[in-house]
Amino acid sequence: MPHLPRRLHLARSTIRQPALRLLPLAGFAWGNRGRHPRPRTNPDHVLLWITAGELRLDFPRRQQILPHGSIQFVPAGTAFATFPGSNAQGSALLLAPPILPESEPSFPGQPLAGSVDGAESQLSDLFAQIEAETTRPDPDIKTLHRILHLLARYLGGLEPVRKPSDRIMAPHGHAQESLAEHFRVAAAMQLQNGTTVAEIAAELGTNTGFLDRACRDAYGKRAIEVMNELRLEQAMEMLRNSNLGAARIAQKMGYTSFAHFTRIFVSATGSSPETYRDQSR
């Protein structure tokens, strides 16, 4: 992996800016940096590979967190901003459009993200070859085009992420899942442990702000509202299928009091917990 910025100027090109730059991910902070950072258009194609930590990526109308093991392609002319985490590691490859080979397959025309998913050695080899060519006094353009052609083929095989703001890498290297769905599963398993939304967000490698956005996109509700619905659903299931008293169920499910549980239950179902139990049996 590269540790220092590498730049390539095409000797026979009319491009004045570097045609290819390979930067450490931690040093690639793009966007309008002010009191309120905003996405900014980049004239280059940008390929981001996160090998450790995470990277926050903001587009004009959506945000996402890329965890380690992710790769993201952002085509030239796209407005975005990057916020590398304090422990972020990886590479940022910037490609001026004229340097790309004209042969198929072409690089994606839209932002594309996915999981490296076992291709670490392949990508590492391609990035190492790019770094080697950029350090040569007379880079071989044909070799670079061959390498970029392989990168384009790799990107073409990635499954597009339909909602980048609502994606996260599942723990232990499993396939990507919806952040909202992953939160729903985690919350359902931990309702009786007193776990908070903030604690689950931290487990998922994100924060409550991004989690709320993901849940609003998926369910039209904030994360705490999704959790409260799950709490009520589990309480209803216990009323139907267990012999625990309603007050004990309220305590077990983390309601502040039996009166609080009753108010929530009546508001949601139109009947008291005891009446609901009698009617469901």
Secondary structure, DSSP 8 states (H G I E B T S, - for coil): ---S-EEE--TT----S-SEEEEEGGG---SB-SSS-B-EE-SSEEEEEEEESEEEEEETTEEEEEETTEEEEE-TT-EEEEEE-TT-EEEEEEE-GGGS-SSSS---SS-EEEE-TT-HHHHHHHHHHHHHHHHSSS--HHHHHHHHHHHHHHHHTS---S-GGGEE--GGG---EEHHHHHHHHHHHHGGGT--HHHHHHHTTS-HHHHHHHHHHHHSS-HHHHHHHHHHHHHHHHHHH----HHHHHHHTT-S-HHHHHHHHHHHHSS-HHHHHHHT-
